[in-house]
Every structure is written in C-alpha cells, then in structure tokens.
Amino acid sequence: MNTPLRRLSVVMMLMFVALLVSTTTIQFFQAPKLNADSRNVREIYREYGRDRGPIIVAGEAIASSVPSEDVYRFQRTYANGPLYAPVTGYFATAFNSATGLERTESQVLNGTADSLLISRLQDLITGKQPKGGSVELTLNPAAQQAAYEALGNQNGAVVALRPNTGEVLAMVSTPSFDPNALATHKNKEAQAAFNALQDDENKPLNNRAIGPTTYPPGSVFKIVTAAAHLEANGGDATQEVPTDATFQLPNSSAILHNPGRGSCGPTDTGPLTYAFAHSCNTTFAKLALSVGTDALTQKAKDFGFGSQLDMPLRVAASTTGTIGDQAQLAMSGIGQYEVRVTPMQMAMVASAVANNGSLMQPQLIKTIRDADLSAISTPTPREISRPMSAQTAATIKTLMEGVVTDGTGKPAAISGVKVAAKTGTAQTGNESHAHAWIVAFAPADDPQIAVAVIVENGGDAGSAADGGRTAGPIAKRVMEAVIKK
C-alpha cells in the first residue's frame, strides 16, 4: 500500500474510532443528563404521553388520564379539582412540571417505579399498552368536603388525622385552585392560568396545611407547655397554679395580659382546669419559666418540632425559635415570640394527646396498586415518638374536655359526644388581625379524629375573631363528618 493510501486509511480509522467513542459517550454516559434536560422535547413527549394511573379517594378517582388527540396522547383531569388540589397538586405539560402527589408519586403513576417492574414485564410479554399504577389515599371525602365548605372564602387550613394510625382524613387549604386549568395542553391558556395564580396576593398555590408558610400558634401551644410542666412536676388537672390578672415579663417593662385583659379567677392562684379552659396567659408564661428553656424546647421536639416530615408530601418544620432570655421564654410558653407551626404539626399534637401519649407518623397513602389493581404496598402505622406518658395525656385530655364544657371551646361542642379542644388567638404583629386557631379531637373517650384549624387574620370575623367562635364551628363540622355517619 502506498503512503497516501496508508495515511488515508489511518485517518478514516481515527474518524471511525472518534465516532464510536462519541456515540458511546452520548448513549451511555450523557444519556441520564440529556433525558433530564427540560429542553429535550422527545423526553417531554415520552413523560407526558404516558397513561398515568389514577389518584383515588374512597374508590373514586380524583385525578385520572383520558385519551387526547395530540402529541401527548393523554390528558390529565381532576374531579373536584379545588377540593383536592392541595393534595394532588397538578401535572402540567405547558411548563413541564408537577406538584403535590403528582410529583412525589410520579414514578408510581407513570408506571416506572421499581415496585411495578413485574407489571411492566408482564405488559412487555403480553404486548399490552403500559399503564401507570394507582395511588389510593386515606382521605375521608365527607371530612374533606366539610372542611372545604366550612372554611369557605377565608384564608386558612384544616388538617384531620386518625389518632391511632396517623391516617390523614382531611387536608384542606383555602383559597385553593383548579388544577385542570394548569393541566390543559393549550400552552397559552395554561401559562396564563399559572401566571394569574402566582400573582394572586392570597397565594392559592401554597399549601397552608403543611407549608412553606408557618404560623404563630398562640394558645394552642399551651398543650405543649402543659405537657412539659406535668412531665416535670406531676400533679393532676386540679392542681393549683398561678392565675394572676397581669404579669410583668422578667427584665422587661412589658406587661402580659390575659385574653380580653381580664382576670383569671378571683385569686392569684386557681386550679389548672380553670386556667387551661380560660386560656390564662399569665399562668402558662409562669409555667414556661418554671420548666425552663431546655425542657420546653425538648418537649416541643418530642412532638415533632424541628423535624421535616414526609407523608409523602413534605411538611415544613415547626420551630420554637431562639429563646435568649426569660421574657422570650415566657412568651414562647403561650405560643408567641418566635414559635412557628404548621396546621399539620398542631394536628399531630392533638393526636398524641388523643392517642394516650403516642404520636403516629402522618400518612396520606393507603395503598399503591398496579394497573391490574393488585396491591403493591400498604403502609403500616408507625409510632414516631412518645412525647408524654399516658398519665400526662389523660390529664391534658381532661383539661381539653373542660375547654369545651366550661371554657373558650364551646362552639366546638357536639351534642351527645364528648369533645376535647384547645383554642388560640395568635397575635401576628397586627392586633386587629390575629389568627384564629383550634385543635380538637372526638369522641374524647374513644378518639376517631383529631383536627387542627387555622383561619388567617380572623377571616370573615376580622378583629372580632377568636379561636372558639371563628375556628370552633369549622372543627365541629369536620369531626361530625367522621363520627356521625
């Protein structure tokens, strides 16, 4: 072979090797990155063209896919969209994104989860069109509907749990949104709907039940303070505690008042039952000082404060903040200063009391099934912690029953049913726009549901709002939906 041909052969061989290396690099090493690139139209069509499985509540699909005559092949639709939007989230082709369970359970819904491998192999062998699995939820549709209707046009949230299992019975955030408007394949319409939701000052895309926003809990936090006091000092619900009309905060000129700036009984001491039922600020500020910063913050941690929780939706961590001095400790003891919580966290606090001191992992998923409806996995109830003894839980349960029979929680009372509750009116820095809170469970002697309600800035009641009158009737309707079938 002459020299020119030999050189040409070498060049061609080098070009062939370079092409082989380049192709191999793209197909094997760069494939994951390219597949994940949001600009990869082929990947978008493949992901959004799958026949996603349904999200189901009580046997009915609240999110499902129907055939569509476009490149995506299937259209995601939502029954009762605004009612369940905080749970389902949305699945949008227009901006290549998903939220809520549509995101966290996407691999199950699109059929690519490892748990669905056998189902995929069967489809491959039989030639069936691949389908996604289904996700059945623990939600109680009657409780969900009751919470949504009771909140109405007010900004707020409701979370309801089954105390002995941690099952989420209701999770509502208002104002809500219609995920159908975002799931449309008409890109301009979907983008316009998304832009309008983002620009809405009421933030309908935020799930107020679990975050990212957290709230001052006000007096509902007194359950945690009471637990810390009882665990440290013992005693029962009738023990004598300070009930001063006012209390000057340590090393401060600030004077702490009771709700309505009233007294907390005829003398400077009284039974814990009275102080709890009438939500005496001076009492629980002094109890917080008595137990100390370490004990109070540790008790909050025992209830789940400081921990991020997945159920599988991510719940923002609640916090007691940084307590630097005695005045801050006193205010923290009544759920103010830097204490911030989610409604889910406060539902967990009520649930632990109802469940004799045992705090269960909140769980939104009941069963995951393949396309043939065979059960793939069923989460089992799991205890997170025991934030208090059964004796302390029984004492607090007695205190909470007194809130409904003799105190601020009377609007949550249900005829013929024992109800336990704690109300709260949390200051936000604007005295005329306090948040209205209540946590409750029923029946108190055999708890089936624990609920937390927040109405932001007093809702329709405005400056006249308080936890009992504003949030109490909402909690009542949700509990009735579960226990009065």
N, C-alpha and C positions, 0 to 999 in steps of 0.2 A: 504493500500500500504506500503510495507516495505521500510526501509530507503534507500537502494541502488537505488531502482526504483524511489523513490521520488527525490533523488538527480539528477539522470539521466534525469528525466523529466524537472527539473529546468534548467539544463544545455542546454537541447535541446530548451526550450522556450527562453532562453537568446540568443542562437545562431540564432534562428528564428528572434527575435527582432533586433539583430545586422545586420542580412542580410537585413531585411526590411528597417532599417534606412540607411544602406549603399546604397542600390538600390535607395531609395528615394532621398538621397543626390546627387548621381551621375546624376539621370534623371532630377531632377528639379533644384537643386541649382548649380551644377557644369556644367550643360549642355551648357550654353552660353560660358563658358570658354573653354570647350572641343571642341565645334563647331568652335570656333575661332582659335584653335591651328593649326598652319601651318602643323604640323605633322599628323593631322587627315586625313588619306587618304580617308576615306568614305566621309568626308565633301568636300574634294577637288574634288572627282568624282561627287558629287552632284552639287557643284557650277559650275564646268567647263563642266558638262554634260547637262546643260540647253540649250534649244533652244533660245538663246538670240535674241532680236529684232534688227532691223537694225538702223543704223545712216544714215540719209537721207539728201541730198542736192539737191534742185530743182527737187524733185521727183525721184532721183536716189540714190540707196544705195551705200554709200562709205565704210560701214562696215556691214557685214552680216554673218550669220551662215549657213553652209551647212553640210549635214549628213556625218559622218565619221565612218569607220568600226573599231572602237577601243573602249576602255572603256569610253572615253569621249563623244562618240556618235555624237558630233557636232564639226566642225572645224571653227574657226573664220577666215574670209578672208577680205581683204581690196582692194577695187578698187582704182587705182591711189594712192597707199599707200604712197609714199613720199610726194605727193602733199598735202595730208590732215593729215599726221602723227602728226603735232603739235597740231591739234585739236582732232583727235580721240584718240591719244595715242595708246597703244597696250594692248591686253588681252592675257596673256601668261600662259599656263599650266605648262611649263617646270620649271618656278621659282615661280609659284603661286602668280602672281602679275598683276596689271593693272595700267595704267596711263591715263591721259587725260580724255576725256568724258567717256571712258570705265570704269574709276574708279568713277568719280563724279556722273554718271548716271547709275551706275551698277544695282541698285535696280529696276529702270525702265526697263532696257534692259533685266534683268533676270526674270522680272515679279513678284518680291516680294515687290514692292513699295506699300505703303498704298493706293495710288490713284488707284491701279489696283485690289483692293480687290473684287469688284463686278465682274470683268472679271475672277478672279480666282474661285469665287463661281460658276459662270456660267459654267466654264470648268469642275468643280467637278460634277455638276449636270448632264451635258450632256455627261460626260465621254471623253471629248476632251483632247488631249495631251496639257498640259500647254505650253504657249509660252510667250516670253517677249514682252514688249511694244516697240514702235519705238520712236526715237528722231529726229525730223526734225530741221534742222539748218537754220540760217538766211543767211548763206554764199551765195555769188553770184559766181557761178562757173567760169564765164568769168573773174571776177576780181581776183579770186584766181589763175587761170591759168596765167593771165597776170603778176601778182606779182612774181609767182614762176619762170616763164621764164625770166623775166627782171632781177631778182637777179642772175640767172644763178649759176655759181660755186663760187660766192663771199659769204663770211660770212656776214649775215645780216638778216634783218627782215622787214616785211611790215604789217601794220595794217590799215584797212579801215573801217570807220563807216558811218552809215547814220545819219546825224546830228540831225534830228528832232525826231528820235526814239531810237537811241543808238544801232540799229542793227549792228552786226559785219558782214561786207560784205566780208572781206578778212582777213586772219591771216596766214602769211607765215613766216617760219624760215628756213634759209639755213646755212650750209648743213642740209638736212633732212635725214630720214632713212626709210626703208621699214618695216612696222610692220608685214608683212607676214612672214618675216624671224624669228621673235620672237614668232609668234602665232603658228608655226608648233608644232605638237605633238611629233616630234622627238627630244627628250630632248637634246641629244648631239649637234645636229645642232643648236637648239635654243640657248643653252648656249654659243656655240662658236660665234654665231652672236652677242649676247649681250656683250660678253667679248670684241669683236672687236670694238663695238660702244663705250663702256666705255673707251677703251684705245685710241680712236681716239682723237688727240690733238685739233681737231676742235669742239669737243663736240656736235655731231649731236643729242643726246638725250635731250639737253637743248632747251627749247622753248624761243628763243631770243626775241620774241614778248612780252612776259609777265613776264619773269624772270625764274630762280632766279637772273640772271645777270642783273645789271642796268648799265647805261652808262652816261658819261658826255654829256649833250645836246648841249653845245656850244650855238651858236647864236639863235637856235630855241627857247631857253628860253627867249629871248628878248621880246617875246609876253607877257609873264607874267610880266616882268619889265615894259613894256609899259602900260599894264593894271593897274598896281599899281600906276604908275605916273599919268595916265589920271584920275583915280578914285580920287586921292588925290588933283590934281591940275586943272583938267578940261582942256579946250582947245580942238582944233581940230587938224587935221593932218598937217596943215600948220604952226603951232606954231613954234617959234624959240627955238632951243635947242643948247647946246654946241657941237661943231664939231671939236675939237682940233685934230691936227695930232698926238700928243702924250699926255700922261697923267702919271705923276709920282704918283704912288699909295701912299695914306696917310701913313706917318710914315714908309716909306719903300724906299729903293734905287731902287726898280724895276720900270721900265718904261713900260707902257701899250701902245701897238701899234694897229693901225687899220689893218684889213686884207691886206696882201701884203705890210705891213708897209708903206702904202700910206696915203695921206691926206684925209680929209673928207669934201672937199669943199674948196673954195677959201679963206674963212674967218674962224674965230674961232666960229662963230655961223651960223646956217642954218636951213631950215625947217625940221621938224620931218620926213616928207615924204622922204627926201633925206637920212637922217641918217639911217632910217629903211631899205630903199631899198638897200643901200650900206653897211648895217650891221656895222655901225661905233661902234667900241668897246669903244672908249673914251666917246661917247655920253651916252651909256647905263650904263657904270660904274658910270658916274656922276649922272645919273637919279636914280640909285640904292642908292647912297649916299644921294641924296635929299629926297627920300621917307623914308629911314631908314630901319633897320633890321626887326623891328616888322611888318611894313606894307608889306614889300616884302615877308617875310615868311608866313604871314597871307594870302596874295593873292595867293601864291602857294598852301596853304591848301584849299583855296576856289576852286581851280581847281582839287583838289583830292590828292595832295601831302600828304604823311604821312598816308594814308589810304590803308588798304589791301582791295582788291576788288575781289568779286566772280562773275563770269558771265556765267556759274558756275565755270569755271576754275579759280584757284587762281592767282591773279596778284600781283606781288611783289610791295611793297610800294615804291614810289618815295620819294626823300628827298632833302631838301636844305642843309642838313648837319648842322654843328655847326658853326655859324658865330661869331667869337670872337672879331674882330676888323674891322676898316674901310677898310683896304686893302682887307680883306677877303670878306667884303660886296660888294665892287666894283667888284671883280672877280666873285662873285656869281651872280651879276646882268647881266653878259654876259654868264651865264651858265657854269662857270668853278668852280674852287676850289672844294668844296665837293658836289656840286649839282649832283644828280644821278637820272636817269629816266628810265622807260621802254618805248618802242615804243607805247604801248597801252596808257600810260599816255599822251604822246605828241599828239597822235591822238585825245584824249579827249580835249586837249587844243585847237586844231584847230577846233574841232567840236563845242565847246562852242562859239567860235567867229562866226562860220558859222550859229549857231542857235540863233543869237541875244542875246547872253549872258546866255543862258540856257544850262546847262550841263546835258545830259541824261545818265542814267545808261547803260553802255555797256551790250548787251545781245546777247548771242550766240545761244540760243534755241528759235525756232519759235513756235513749237507745240509738245506736248507729246501726243502720241496716244496709245491705247491698241492694242492687237493683231488683232482685227477686224477693225482697222483704225478709230475707234471713237475717237474724240478729248477729251482728259482728262484735259489738261490745256494749256493755251496760255498766256504766259507772256505779260503784258501790259507795254507800255512805261512809265518810271518813271524818273522824274527830280531828280537829286542828289543835285544840288545847282544852284545858280545864281552867278557865280564868278565876274560878272561885269554887268553894266547896258547895256541896248540896245544901248544907245548912245555911250558908250565906245566900244562896239562890232562893231558898224558901223564905228567908226573911225579906229579901228585896221583892219577891213576888207578893208578899203580904203588903209591903209598902205601896207597890204599884196598884194593887186592888183598892187601897184606900184613896188613891188619886181619883179613881173613877166613882167610888161611892160617896166620898166626902170632900173631894178637892177639885183641882182645876180640870180634871179629865172627864167630867160628867157627860159632855157631848159625845163621848165615845161609847157610852153605855148601850148594851144590847139587852132588851127585855128577855128575862129568863136565862141569861147567860152571864157567868162571871167573867169580867174583863179586867185585865191588868194593863196599866198605862203609865207613861210619864210625858208630860207636856213640856214645851220650851218655847221661849220667845227670845230669839238671839239677836243681840244688837249688832248692827253692821257698820257703825260709824255714822249712821243717819238715824236719829232717834225716832223719826216718824215712819221709817221703812224697815222694821225688824222682820226677820224671817220667822215664820210660824212652824213649829215642829210638834210632832207627837210620835212616840214609839209605843206599841201596844201588842198584846197577844191575847188569844181567846181559844177555847174556854180556859180560864185561868187554872182550873182543876184538871184539865186534860188538853193541853195546848195543841191546836191543829194548825195555827197560823200565827206568825209574828210579823208585824208590819212597821215600817218607818215611812213617815210622810213629811215632806217639806213643801211649804208654799213660800216662794221667794217674795221678800219685801211686803209681806202681808197680803199679797194677791188682791182680790176684789175689795177686801176689808180695809186695805191701806193702813193708816195709823191706828185704826181701831182693832187691828188683828191681834190675836194671841193664839198660843198653841192649841188650847182647848176648843175655843169657839171656831177657829179657822181650819185647823188640821184635823180636829177630832171627828167631825162628821165624815170626812173622807176615809179615815181609818175604819170607822164603823161600817161603812158600805162595803169596803174590801173584805173585812172579816166576816160580815154577814154572807157574802157571796160564797165563802168557803164552808162555813159551819151550818148555814141554813139552806140546805139543798132541798 
